[in-house]
Every structure is written in C-alpha cells, then in structure tokens.
C-alpha cells in the first residue's frame, strides 16, 4: 500500500432514483473534499446540515446531511466522509462531478473501499469474503452464512486455533532449548501432544462443514425418468413458473433445463432432463447423454420411473408421478400430482429436510474451496507433527500450520487472489 494513498469517492447506496443517495469519500483528502463542497468540516461523527456548492462555479448542488469520520476508527481505516444527498439521478451525478474537480480525488474502483479496510487491518480476508457473499445473497440461508462470515465467526475460530498453536509451539521450543534445565524435565516433556491432538480434531471437524460453493450455487436436484413421465410438469410446479415446455408427446424435452429457485429459504438448482431411453435420433441421444451426466453430479435425484429402475446415487426420492390419473407405483417414496398439487407439500418438505443436512445450520459458517485447501494442508502438517519424534521437525510442521492459517485470514500468501475477490464487489463498496 502507498504511504499516501489516493482519496477515492463513489456512490455507496443504491442506484438512483432513490429517496437518499449516500456518497462516500475515503482517504487523506476526505476532510478537504468535504470543505470544498460544504464550506466546512462538521464535528466528527455528528450529522450536520449543509448546502453543497460546486467548488469551481459556486452553483448550489443540493441541501444535504454531511458527516466526517477521522481515521483510523472508520470502515476503511482512513479519514472518511459521507454526503447524504437527495437520491435523484441529476443530483447524484452533479455531486459526483463536483468531487471529480477537487484536486487529488478520483472515482473508486469496484470493491476499493472494502479492499482498503482489509489492507488497513479493519477486517481480515474471511470477513471480506463474507461481505462479498452478503452482497450476492439471494436466499435466507445464504444471508445467514454470509452474515456470520462477515461478522468474523471464522476469524474468531482461527484466532483460537492460532492461540492453541502458539502455546504448543512454545512448549516444543522450550523442550528444544531448555531440556537440560530442571523446569523442563522428563515429567513435563511432550505435554503438548494432547493439545496438538485436540487441535487436529478441531480442524478435521471444520473440513466436514458444508461447502460454500453448494450454498452459493444451490443444491442440484435432477428430475429424471423415462419419456413422458411428467418431469417437465413437476419442474414447473416446483419452480412456481413455466420454465420447461410440457406436452403429451414423448421426447418433448431433448436438452437439460436448469432453474434456480429458493425453497424454504434454501437455494436449489432444479434440472429437468431428457427422458432416458435408447434413441436413434442424434439430438435426443445427446440429450440423454447429458441427462446421465447430470445424474452423476446430482445432490438429489427425483426419479419418476419405475422404482426398481432407479439410477444409483446418494439421495434418491422415488416418485409415483401423475397420481391423479395413474395408480401408485409400489416401492415409491411418495405419490405426486404436479397438475393437481397432491403430494407437492410433502415433496417440498422432504427437499427442505434434506437440504438442512447439506447446508450450514443457523450461525454456522460454510467454508469455501480456498479455506478447505488451507485447512487440508494444516491438518496434514498437524498429523505429521503428531507422529514426529524429532522436535526440530515438529517445530517446522507447526510453523507450516501457522502459515496455512495465515493464508485463510489473509496475513500471507494471498496477493494473487485479491484482485479477483474485490472485483466481485460493486462500485462504492
């Protein structure tokens, strides 16, 4: 980070028109920018009324509330000010244009405010990831998990692990350096091993947590069966809208159709597939091949064929479809009529029940691929340390564990992914 970073500005509230537009300025020239438009800087952290005028022409821009927050106790860790203006497009555009004329100011890039908060130590990398997930959350479960991450739930857990690790490492170093002294004798040697085993178990439990990618993308529910089994009708009923073409003609669906939905506050991806059968039609054969690929990657399969013909998979719900006109299939899990609605409530309840075991519980944080990779390496180093008799090698393995934890929180080895992360943010965040 530069010794004297640029001062940046952006609209940090929703896209106009709106009742209020909040324009944020962060950096060493924030107070100067506020004085240039409002003619003064108010008392810190106290909202004050001001007439905003263009720094060059003196034209009145708006009647606004202004606030000033001196660093480092701010969201970004820098001096920061906010202009609460009327949220019309022309007002917001005029104030932003006026800020652009103040020497030393520039428009913020995507995610730059949050990136400065990270670089200035106001948040760590996991909290920044939580904020990014919160901005894109569409379901209640996504919101809960992102809020826990942004609130530092994972950070606090890792800090606890690091404190345990530091205590273990200190005992190991004491054995290495002072084993010939009376207070580090045979009776006190290797007292750190039970603590090491406990830390290893904690990290192993973390690795079993639900995947953040599954939470973000949704649980993949594949609707499969022979042609004309009612798959597309069921797809439309679960989605609550017409996303698939339905017809009494067998083979209407020739390619897979995906629809993201929220059921009971949980994210799902419903996938309607081509009817599974032998076909000489090249297009239909490709559709069947894709359907089989979806079955391989499914989290849940809704099977509408004969119960005994069901494909293999971890979670299969055997459905006796068209229960309003067809007899119940022996061996099916439940009968459903997508047209009449019979059995749909039970099916939805079953899907939600299954999702509860695959997604984070209340207050639980899902870990993403980056966290999982670092925790896996940390677990491997902890295992190596537990089975190592040479204390110098134990100390080295513990150092590696600390580095893996630091990568999760962003204290080392993450420069290559920062641009990608903060590029997910909107301008003004």
DRENSEKE-248585 format. One record per residue: x, y, z of N, C-alpha, C in turn. Coordinates in steps of 0.1 Angstrom, whole numbers, padded with zeros to 4 digits, always signed. Layout:
N
XYZXYZXYZ...
% end
This chain:
429
+0008-0012+0000+0000+0000+0000+0009+0012+0000+0005+0023-0008+0013+0035-0008+0013+0042+0005+0024+0050+0008+0025+0057+0020+0013+0067+0021+0010+0074+0010-0002+0083+0010-0011+0079-0001-0021+0071+0002-0030+0065-0009-0038+0076-0015-0044+0073-0026-0053+0083-0033-0065+0084-0024-0072+0095-0026-0085+0097-0019-0096+0094-0030-0105+0085-0026-0114+0079-0036-0129+0083-0032-0138+0083-0041-0152+0086-0039-0161+0078-0047-0173+0076-0043-0183+0068-0051-0196+0069-0044-0207+0066-0052-0220+0065-0046-0220+0051-0039-0223+0051-0026-0223+0038-0019-0237+0033-0016-0247+0040-0020-0261+0035-0018-0266+0030-0031-0279+0026-0032-0285+0020-0044-0285+0029-0056-0287+0023-0067-0287+0031-0080-0299+0041-0080-0297+0053-0083-0308+0063-0084-0318+0059-0095-0331+0064-0093-0336+0073-0083-0339+0066-0070-0337+0073-0059-0339+0068-0046-0342+0080-0037-0347+0077-0025-0350+0088-0015-0338+0095-0011-0327+0087-0009-0314+0093-0005-0303+0087-0012-0293+0094-0016-0281+0089-0021-0269+0092-0012-0262+0081-0008-0251+0083+0001-0238+0082-0007-0230+0093-0007-0217+0094-0014-0206+0094-0004-0197+0085-0006-0187+0082+0004-0173+0087-0002-0165+0093+0006-0152+0098+0003-0142+0092+0013-0131+0085+0009-0122+0079+0018-0108+0082+0014-0099+0086+0024-0085+0089+0021-0081+0102+0028-0068+0105+0026-0062+0116+0034-0068+0130+0031-0075+0131+0019-0081+0144+0015-0096+0144+0017-0101+0135+0025-0116+0134+0027-0121+0147+0033-0114+0152+0043-0119+0164+0050-0118+0176+0041-0108+0177+0033-0106+0188+0023-0117+0187+0012-0121+0175+0008-0132+0174-0002-0145+0179+0004-0147+0175+0017-0160+0180+0023-0160+0195+0025-0148+0201+0028-0148+0215+0030-0150+0222+0016-0145+0216+0005-0146+0222-0008-0160+0223-0012-0169+0213-0008-0183+0213-0013-0192+0220-0002-0189+0217+0011-0198+0222+0021-0193+0235+0028-0181+0238+0025-0175+0251+0031-0170+0249+0045-0172+0237+0051-0167+0234+0064-0166+0219+0067-0160+0215+0078-0160+0201+0082-0167+0200+0095-0178+0192+0097-0185+0192+0109-0177+0185+0120-0183+0185+0132-0177+0177+0143-0177+0162+0140-0166+0155+0143-0166+0141+0140-0178+0133+0145-0183+0125+0136-0193+0115+0139-0206+0122+0143-0209+0134+0138-0221+0141+0141-0227+0146+0128-0239+0142+0124-0246+0146+0112-0249+0161+0113-0247+0168+0102-0249+0182+0101-0254+0186+0088-0264+0196+0088-0270+0201+0076-0260+0210+0069-0260+0209+0055-0251+0218+0048-0257+0220+0034-0253+0232+0028-0256+0235+0014-0244+0231+0006-0245+0222-0003-0234+0218-0011-0233+0227-0024-0221+0232-0026-0219+0240-0038-0207+0235-0046-0208+0238-0059-0197+0233-0068-0184+0241-0065-0173+0234-0063-0161+0241-0059-0156+0251-0069-0159+0250-0082-0154+0259-0092-0164+0270-0095-0177+0266-0098-0187+0276-0102-0194+0282-0090-0194+0276-0079-0202+0280-0067-0217+0278-0068-0221+0270-0079-0236+0267-0080-0240+0258-0069-0253+0261-0065-0259+0252-0054-0262+0238-0060-0257+0228-0054-0259+0214-0059-0271+0207-0051-0271+0209-0038-0282+0202-0031-0281+0207-0016-0292+0204-0009-0292+0205+0006-0290+0191+0011-0280+0190+0020-0276+0176+0023-0272+0175+0038-0271+0163+0043-0265+0160+0056-0251+0155+0053-0241+0160+0061-0227+0157+0059-0222+0151+0073-0213+0141+0071-0207+0135+0083-0192+0133+0080-0184+0135+0091-0169+0132+0089-0165+0123+0100-0157+0113+0096-0152+0102+0105-0136+0102+0104-0129+0107+0114-0115+0107+0113-0109+0092+0115-0099+0089+0107-0093+0076+0108-0085+0075+0121-0081+0063+0125-0083+0050+0118-0095+0043+0122-0103+0049+0131-0115+0042+0136-0127+0044+0126-0125+0040+0114-0135+0041+0104-0137+0027+0096-0146+0026+0087-0148+0014+0080-0136+0010+0072-0129+0021+0066-0118+0018+0058-0104+0019+0065-0105+0025+0077-0092+0027+0085-0086+0041+0081-0093+0049+0072-0088+0062+0068-0098+0072+0072-0094+0085+0070-0104+0096+0071-0115+0093+0061-0127+0095+0065-0138+0092+0057-0150+0102+0059-0156+0106+0048-0168+0115+0050-0179+0109+0041-0191+0113+0045-0203+0109+0037-0212+0121+0035-0217+0122+0022-0227+0132+0018-0240+0125+0016-0250+0128+0024-0263+0122+0022-0272+0132+0015-0273+0130+0002-0280+0139-0007-0293+0133-0012-0301+0142-0018-0314+0136-0024-0310+0127-0035-0318+0116-0037-0313+0105-0045-0317+0105-0059-0320+0117-0065-0323+0118-0079-0311+0116-0087-0313+0112-0100-0301+0109-0108-0293+0122-0110-0300+0133-0113-0292+0145-0117-0285+0150-0104-0291+0149-0092-0284+0154-0080-0271+0146-0078-0273+0133-0078-0261+0124-0075-0250+0127-0086-0254+0128-0098-0244+0130-0109-0237+0143-0107-0245+0153-0103-0239+0167-0101-0229+0167-0090-0232+0160-0079-0223+0159-0067-0210+0151-0071-0212+0140-0078-0200+0132-0082-0191+0140-0091-0198+0148-0100-0190+0156-0110-0182+0166-0102-0188+0172-0092-0182+0183-0084-0170+0177-0077-0171+0165-0071-0160+0158-0064-0148+0156-0074-0152+0153-0086-0141+0150-0096-0132+0162-0099-0137+0174-0096-0129+0186-0098-0120+0189-0086-0121+0182-0075-0113+0185-0063-0099+0179-0066-0089+0186-0065-0075+0180-0068-0072+0169-0058-0067+0158-0063-0063+0147-0055-0073+0136-0053-0085+0138-0058-0096+0128-0057-0098+0121-0070-0102+0108-0069-0105+0100-0081-0117+0091-0078-0124+0087-0088-0135+0077-0086-0130+0064-0081-0137+0057-0072-0133+0044-0067-0135+0033-0077-0127+0023-0076-0128+0011-0084-0137+0001-0076-0141-0009-0083-0150-0019-0077-0143-0025-0065-0150-0025-0053-0145-0031-0041-0134-0024-0034-0131-0012-0038-0119-0005-0033-0120-0001-0019-0133+0003-0015-0135+0007+0000-0132-0005+0009-0137-0017+0005-0136-0029+0013-0121-0033+0012-0115-0032+0001-0101-0036+0000-0092-0027+0009-0095-0014+0010-0087-0006+0019-0090-0010+0034-0102-0014+0037-0105-0019+0050-0096-0031+0054-0095-0040+0044-0086-0052+0045-0071-0048+0047-0067-0039+0038-0053-0035+0038-0049-0027+0050-0059-0020+0056-0056-0012+0068-0059-0020+0081-0062-0033+0080-0064-0041+0091-0077-0040+0098-0087-0034+0092-0100-0032+0098-0108-0045+0097-0106-0053+0087-0112-0066+0085-0101-0076+0080-0103-0089+0082-0094-0098+0076-0101-0104+0063-0093-0113+0057-0098-0117+0043-0111-0125+0044-0113-0133+0055-0125-0141+0056-0137-0131+0057-0135-0121+0065-0146-0111+0066-0149-0104+0053-0139-0101+0045-0141-0095+0032-0149-0105+0023-0145-0118+0024-0153-0128+0016-0167-0128+0020-0170-0127+0034-0183-0127+0039-0191-0115+0033-0185-0104+0033-0192-0092+0027-0195-0094+0012-0186-0100+0005-0188-0103-0009-0200-0112-0011-0200-0123-0002-0212-0132-0003-0225-0126+0001-0224-0116+0011-0236-0110+0015-0242-0101+0004-0234-0095-0004-0238-0087-0015-0246-0095-0025-0242-0107-0027-0249-0116-0037-0259-0126-0031-0261-0125-0018-0270-0135-0012-0285-0133-0017-0291-0144-0021-0305-0144-0026-0314-0152-0017-0309-0160-0009-0318-0168+0000-0314-0166+0014-0323-0170+0023-0322-0168+0038-0309-0175+0043-0307-0187+0038-0295-0195+0043-0282-0188+0038-0282-0183+0026-0270-0176+0021-0268-0164+0029-0278-0156+0033-0277-0144+0040-0271-0147+0054-0277-0158+0061-0272-0161+0074-0257-0165+0074-0253-0173+0065-0239-0178+0065-0230-0166+0061-0234-0158+0052-0225-0147+0048-0224-0137+0059-0235-0135+0067-0235-0125+0078-0226-0130+0089-0226-0144+0091-0217-0149+0102-0203-0148+0097-0200-0150+0085-0186-0148+0080-0182-0134+0080-0190-0125+0076-0187-0110+0076-0185-0105+0090-0192-0112+0100-0191-0108+0114-0179-0113+0121-0171-0121+0114-0159-0126+0119-0160-0140+0126-0170-0147+0123-0172-0160+0130-0160-0170+0127-0156-0171+0114-0145-0179+0111-0132-0173+0116-0130-0160+0115-0118-0153+0120-0116-0156+0135-0127-0156+0143-0125-0158+0157-0121-0173+0160-0127-0182+0152-0123-0196+0154-0108-0198+0151-0104-0192+0140-0090-0194+0136-0080-0187+0146-0084-0176+0152-0076-0169+0162-0075-0179+0174-0086-0185+0178-0085-0195+0189-0075-0206+0185-0075-0211+0173-0066-0222+0169-0052-0216+0169-0050-0204+0165-0036-0198+0165-0031-0197+0179-0039-0194+0189-0035-0193+0203-0031-0206+0208-0039-0217+0204-0035-0230+0208-0022-0234+0202-0020-0231+0189-0008-0234+0182+0004-0227+0188+0002-0215+0192+0013-0207+0198+0018-0214+0211+0008-0218+0219+0011-0224+0232+0018-0237+0230+0014-0245+0220+0020-0258+0217+0035-0255+0212+0036-0246+0203+0049-0243+0197+0059-0238+0208+0054-0230+0218+0062-0225+0228+0067-0237+0237+0059-0247+0240+0063-0258+0247+0073-0267+0240+0071-0268+0227+0081-0276+0219+0095-0269+0219+0094-0255+0217+0107-0248+0217+0114-0249+0230+0106-0249+0241+0112-0250+0254+0119-0263+0256+0113-0274+0251+0119-0287+0251+0132-0287+0243+0132-0280+0232+0144-0280+0223+0155-0272+0230+0152-0260+0236+0162-0251+0240+0166-0253+0255+0157-0258+0263+0160-0259+0278+0158-0273+0284+0159-0283+0276+0157-0296+0281+0166-0300+0292+0178-0294+0292+0188-0297+0303+0185-0290+0316+0175-0281+0316+0172-0274+0328+0161-0280+0336+0161-0278+0349+0153-0285+0358+0138-0283+0356+0133-0272+0351+0119-0269+0349+0114-0275+0337+0122-0281+0328+0117-0288+0316+0123-0302+0316+0119-0310+0326+0124-0323+0327+0116-0334+0320+0119-0346+0323+0112-0357+0316+0097-0357+0320+0094-0353+0332+0080-0354+0336+0071-0343+0329+0078-0333+0324+0070-0322+0317+0071-0323+0302+0080-0333+0297+0082-0334+0283+0069-0339+0276+0067-0333+0264+0056-0337+0254+0042-0336+0260+0041-0326+0270+0028-0323+0275+0019-0317+0264+0025-0312+0254+0018-0305+0243+0011-0315+0233+0014-0328+0234+0008-0337+0224-0007-0338+0226-0013-0339+0238-0028-0339+0238-0034-0327+0232-0028-0315+0235-0033-0302+0229-0032-0303+0214-0021-0309+0209-0020-0310+0194-0031-0319+0188-0033-0330+0195-0044-0339+0191-0058-0332+0190-0060-0324+0200-0073-0317+0201-0074-0307+0190-0063-0300+0187-0063-0290+0176-0065-0297+0162-0059-0309+0161-0061-0317+0149-0075-0321+0147-0082-0325+0158-0096-0328+0157-0105-0316+0153-0102-0305+0159-0110-0293+0155-0109-0289+0141-0097-0290+0135-0095-0287+0121-0102-0298+0112-0101-0310+0116-0108-0321+0109-0123-0319+0109-0129-0314+0120-0143-0311+0121-0147-0300+0111-0138-0290+0111-0141-0278+0102-0141-0283+0087-0133-0293+0084-0132-0297+0070-0145-0305+0066-0153-0309+0076-0165-0316+0073-0177-0307+0072-0175-0294+0073-0186-0285+0072-0191-0284+0058-0203-0279+0056-0209-0278+0043-0201-0269+0034-0202-0271+0021-0194-0264+0011-0201-0250+0008-0193-0240+0008-0198-0226+0005-0202-0226-0010-0196-0234-0019-0199-0234-0033-0213-0240-0034-0217-0250-0027-0230-0256-0027-0240-0246-0022-0237-0239-0012-0246-0228-0006-0248-0217-0016-0237-0213-0023-0238-0202-0033-0246-0207-0045-0243-0218-0051-0248-0223-0063-0262-0230-0062-0264-0236-0050-0277-0243-0048-0275-0258-0048-0284-0265-0041-0284-0279-0042-0289-0284-0055-0282-0293-0062-0286-0297-0075-0296-0308-0074-0308-0305-0078-0319-0315-0078-0322-0319-0093-0319-0331-0096-0321-0336-0110-0334-0344-0111-0343-0340-0120-0356-0347-0122-0354-0356-0134-0355-0369-0132-0351-0379-0142-0362-0390-0143-0362-0397-0154-0371-0408-0156-0373-0410-0171-0381-0419-0175-0384-0422-0189-0391-0411-0196-0392-0411-0209-0400-0400-0216-0415-0400-0211-0421-0388-0211-0435-0386-0208-0439-0391-0194-0429-0390-0185-0432-0394-0171-0437-0382-0163-0437-0370-0168-0442-0358-0161-0431-0350-0155-0419-0352-0160-0407-0345-0154-0408-0329-0156-0412-0325-0168-0412-0310-0170-0424-0304-0162-0435-0311-0161-0446-0306-0153-0442-0305-0139-0435-0314-0133-0431-0314-0120-0421-0302-0118-0412-0301-0128-0402-0290-0128-0409-0276-0126-0420-0274-0135-0427-0262-0134-0434-0260-0121-0439-0270-0115-0447-0269-0103-0437-0266-0091-0425-0271-0091-0416-0268-0081-0410-0254-0082-0408-0250-0095-0402-0237-0097-0413-0226-0095-0426-0229-0096-0436-0219-0095-0438-0211-0107-0433-0215-0118-0434-0208-0131-0431-0218-0142-0435-0214-0154-0432-0222-0166-0418-0221-0171-0410-0230-0168-0396-0229-0172-0393-0240-0183-0402-0250-0183-0400-0261-0193-0412-0263-0201-0411-0266-0213-0422-0269-0222-0428-0283-0219-0441-0283-0217-0448-0296-0214-0457-0300-0226-0458-0313-0228-0465-0318-0239-0468-0333-0237-0480-0338-0242-0482-0352-0240-0474-0361-0249-0466-0354-0258-0458-0362-0267-0445-0366-0260-0441-0379-0261-0429-0383-0255-0417-0377-0262-0406-0373-0254-0394-0368-0260-0395-0353-0263-0404-0346-0256-0405-0331-0258-0392-0325-0253-0388-0329-0241-0375-0323-0236-0363-0331-0241-0355-0324-0250-0344-0330-0256-0331-0326-0250-0331-0315-0242-0319-0310-0236-0322-0306-0221-0312-0305-0213-0315-0302-0199-0318-0288-0197-0327-0285-0188-0331-0271-0185-0329-0269-0170-0322-0258-0166-0319-0255-0152-0327-0243-0148-0331-0243-0135-0338-0232-0129-0334-0230-0115-0328-0219-0111-0325-0216-0097-0338-0212-0090-0340-0218-0078-0352-0215-0070-0348-0214-0055-0356-0208-0047-0355-0208-0033-0367-0215-0027-0364-0226-0020-0374-0234-0013-0372-0234+0002-0381-0228+0009-0379-0227+0024-0367-0220+0028-0363-0210+0020-0351-0202+0023-0338-0208+0020-0338-0220+0013-0326-0227+0008-0325-0226-0007-0313-0225-0012-0311-0224-0027-0310-0238-0033-0317-0239-0044-0318-0251-0052-0316-0248-0067-0310-0257-0074-0310-0257-0089-0318-0269-0093-0329-0266-0099-0338-0277-0105-0333-0280-0119-0331-0292-0122-0326-0296-0136-0336-0306-0142-0343-0302-0152-0352-0311-0160-0343-0318-0171-0344-0331-0172-0336-0338-0182-0344-0345-0192-0337-0348-0203-0344-0356-0214-0348-0370-0208-0358-0376-0214-0363-0389-0210-0352-0399-0213-0349-0408-0203-0339-0418-0205-0344-0430-0213-0339-0432-0225-0343-0443-0234-0333-0444-0245-0333-0455-0252-0325-0457-0264-0331-0449-0275-0323-0442-0283-0329-0434-0294-0319-0434-0306-0325-0434-0318-0317-0433-0330-0316-0419-0334-0324-0410-0328-0323-0396-0331-0310-0390-0324-0302-0384-0333-0289-0380-0328-0290-0369-0317-0300-0359-0319-0302-0348-0310-0307-0354-0296-0317-0363-0297-0322-0369-0285-0312-0377-0278-0303-0384-0285-0293-0392-0279-0283-0383-0271-0280-0371-0277-0271-0362-0270-0278-0357-0257-0291-0354-0257-0299-0350-0245-0298-0361-0235-0300-0374-0239-0299-0385-0229-0285-0386-0223-0275-0384-0231-0261-0384-0226-0259-0373-0215-0265-0361-0218-0263-0350-0208-0271-0353-0196-0283-0359-0198-0291-0363-0186-0283-0372-0177-0276-0382-0183-0268-0391-0175-0257-0384-0167-0251-0374-0174-0240-0366-0168-0246-0359-0156-0258-0353-0157-0264-0346-0146-0267-0355-0134-0271-0367-0137-0273-0377-0127-0261-0380-0119-0249-0380-0125-0237-0383-0119-0233-0372-0109-0237-0359-0113-0233-0348-0105-0244-0343-0095-0255-0350-0095-0267-0346-0087-0264-0347-0072-0270-0337-0064-0271-0339-0050-0283-0347-0046-0294-0345-0053-0307-0352-0051-0313-0355-0064-0318-0368-0065-0325-0372-0077-0339-0374-0074-0348-0368-0082-0362-0371-0082-0365-0381-0093-0367-0393-0090-0368-0404-0100-0383-0407-0103-0387-0404-0115-0401-0406-0119-0404-0419-0127-0394-0427-0128-0396-0440-0135-0400-0451-0125-0400-0463-0130-0402-0475-0122-0393-0475-0110-0397-0477-0098-0388-0477-0086-0376-0486-0087-0378-0498-0093-0368-0507-0095-0357-0503-0105-0361-0494-0114-0352-0490-0125-0344-0477-0121-0345-0473-0109-0339-0460-0105-0324-0461-0106-0317-0450-0109-0303-0449-0110-0296-0450-0097-0283-0451-0096-0276-0451-0083-0273-0437-0079-0273-0435-0067-0269-0421-0062-0271-0420-0047-0266-0410-0040-0266-0409-0026-0280-0406-0021-0288-0397-0027-0301-0393-0023-0311-0393-0034-0319-0403-0034-0329-0405-0044-0343-0406-0038-0352-0398-0044-0366-0398-0040-0374-0404-0051-0380-0416-0048-0387-0423-0059-0401-0418-0058-0406-0412-0070-0419-0405-0070-0428-0413-0079-0440-0416-0074-0451-0421-0082-0458-0409-0088-0455-0406-0101-0460-0393-0107-0474-0395-0112-0480-0384-0115-0494-0383-0121-0503-0391-0113-0503-0389-0100-0511-0397-0091-0526-0394-0093-0530-0383-0100-0544-0380-0102-0550-0389-0113-0541-0395-0122-0546-0404-0132-0539-0417-0133-0529-0419-0125-0521-0432-0126-0521-0439-0112-0521-0452-0112-0520-0459-0099-0507-0457-0092-0507-0459-0079-0495-0457-0071-0485-0468-0075-0472-0464-0077-0461-0474-0080-0456-0480-0068-0458-0493-0066-0452-0500-0054-0437-0498-0053-0433-0494-0041-0419-0491-0038-0415-0477-0039-0425-0468-0044-0422-0454-0045-0422-0448-0031-0415-0436-0029-0414-0430-0016-0427-0421-0014-0432-0415-0024-0444-0407-0023-0451-0405-0037-0464-0403-0036-0472-0401-0048-0474-0386-0050-0472-0381-0062-0473-0367-0065-0481-0364-0078-0490-0355-0077-0496-0350-0090-0492-0335-0091-0483-0333-0101-0478-0319-0103-0490-0310-0108-0499-0315-0116-0510-0307-0120-0520-0304-0109-0524-0315-0102-0534-0313-0091-0528-0308-0078-0515-0309-0076-0509-0304-0064-0508-0314-0053-0514-0326-0055-0513-0337-0044-0499-0341-0042-0495-0341-0030-0481-0346-0026-0470-0336-0028-0473-0324-0034-0462-0314-0036-0457-0309-0023-0466-0307-0013-0462-0302+0000-0452-0312+0007-0455-0324+0006-0447-0335+0012-0433-0335+0005-0433-0334-0008-0421-0334-0016-0412-0322-0012-0418-0310-0011-0411-0298-0007-0405-0299+0007-0413-0305+0016-0408-0307+0030-0396-0316+0030-0397-0327+0021-0386-0336+0021-0373-0330+0015-0375-0322+0005-0363-0315-0001-0357-0305+0009-0365-0298+0016-0360-0289+0026-0353-0296+0038-0359-0308+0042-0353-0316+0052-0339-0321+0048-0338-0325+0035-0325-0330+0030-0315-0318+0030-0320-0307+0025-0311-0295+0024-0305-0291+0037-0313-0293+0048-0308-0289+0061-0296-0296+0066-0294-0308+0060-0282-0316+0064-0270-0313+0054-0273-0306+0043-0262-0303+0033-0258-0289+0033-0265-0280+0040-0261-0266+0041-0259-0262+0055-0253-0250+0057-0249-0246+0071-0262-0244+0080-0260-0248+0092-0271-0246+0102-0271-0232+0107-0280-0228+0115-0281-0214+0120-0268-0210+0127-0262-0199+0122-0249-0195+0129-0237-0202+0124-0238-0212+0116-0227-0220+0111-0221-0214+0099-0208-0214+0097-0201-0208+0086-0197-0219+0076-0201-0217+0063-0197-0227+0053-0183-0223+0049-0174-0232+0045-0161-0229+0041-0160-0231+0026-0153-0222+0019-0151-0223+0005-0139-0231+0001-0137-0232-0012-0126-0240-0017-0112-0236-0012-0110-0222-0011-0098-0217-0006-0095-0221+0009-0106-0219+0017-0104-0223+0031-0101-0238+0032-0109-0246+0025-0108-0260+0026-0093-0265+0022-0088-0259+0012-0074-0263+0008-0064-0259+0019-0065-0247+0025-0056-0244+0035-0058-0252+0048-0070-0255+0051-0073-0264+0063-0068-0278+0060-0069-0283+0048-0064-0296+0045-0049-0297+0047-0042-0286+0042-0027-0286+0044-0024-0285+0058-0032-0277+0066-0029-0276+0080-0031-0289+0087-0042-0296+0084-0045-0309+0090-0033-0319+0087-0028-0318+0075-0017-0327+0071-0005-0324+0080-0002-0311+0081+0010-0308+0089+0008-0311+0104-0004-0310+0109-0007-0313+0123-0005-0329+0125-0010-0336+0115-0008-0351+0116+0007-0355+0116+0014-0348+0107+0029-0351+0106+0035-0347+0120+0032-0336+0126+0038-0332+0138+0034-0342+0149+0022-0348+0149+0018-0357+0159+0026-0370+0159+0030-0374+0147+0037-0386+0145+0052-0385+0144+0057-0372+0146+0071-0370+0145+0078-0370+0159+0090-0376+0160+0097-0377+0173+0108-0366+0173+0113-0362+0162+0123-0352+0161+0117-0338+0164+0120-0332+0175+0114-0319+0179+0116-0308+0169+0127-0308+0163+0130-0297+0153+0120-0299+0141+0117-0311+0137+0108-0313+0126+0094-0310+0131+0091-0313+0143+0078-0309+0149+0076-0294+0148+0086-0287+0152+0085-0272+0152+0083-0267+0138+0089-0273+0128+0088-0269+0114+0074-0271+0109+0068-0283+0113+0054-0286+0109+0045-0276+0115+0047-0272+0128+0038-0263+0134+0039-0249+0128+0051-0246+0123+0053-0233+0116+0045-0233+0103+0045-0245+0096+0037-0246+0084+0022-0245+0087+0017-0250+0098+0003-0249+0102+0000-0234+0103+0008-0227+0110+0006-0213+0112+0005-0205+0099+0013-0209+0089+0013-0202+0076+0000-0205+0069-0005-0218+0070-0018-0221+0064-0030-0214+0070-0029-0212+0083-0040-0204+0090-0039-0189+0085-0026-0184+0084-0025-0170+0080-0030-0168+0066-0029-0178+0057-0034-0177+0043-0049-0175+0043-0056-0182+0053-0070-0181+0053-0075-0167+0057-0068-0161+0067-0072-0148+0072-0065-0137+0063-0056-0140+0054-0051-0130+0045-0038-0124+0050-0032-0130+0060-0019-0124+0066-0007-0128+0057-0009-0137+0048+0003-0141+0040-0002-0149+0028+0005-0148+0017+0003-0156+0005-0010-0155-0002-0016-0143-0002-0029-0142-0009-0030-0131-0020-0018-0125-0023-0018-0114-0032-0024-0118-0045-0022-0130-0050-0026-0134-0063-0041-0135-0065-0049-0136-0053-0063-0137-0055-0071-0124-0050-0064-0114-0046-0071-0102-0041-0079-0095-0052-0073-0093-0063-0080-0086-0074-0093-0094-0078-0092-0107-0079-0104-0115-0082-0115-0113-0071-0111-0113-0059-0121-0112-0048-0127-0098-0048-0120-0088-0048-0126-0074-0047-0132-0070-0060-0129-0077-0071-0136-0074-0083-0150-0078-0083-0154-0087-0073-0168-0091-0072-0177-0081-0066-0171-0071-0059-0178-0060-0053-0183-0050-0063-0194-0043-0059-0199-0032-0067-0190-0019-0064-0191-0009-0073-0185+0004-0071-0192+0010-0058-0184+0015-0049-0189+0021-0037-0189+0012-0025-0185+0000-0027-0183-0010-0016-0169-0014-0015
% end
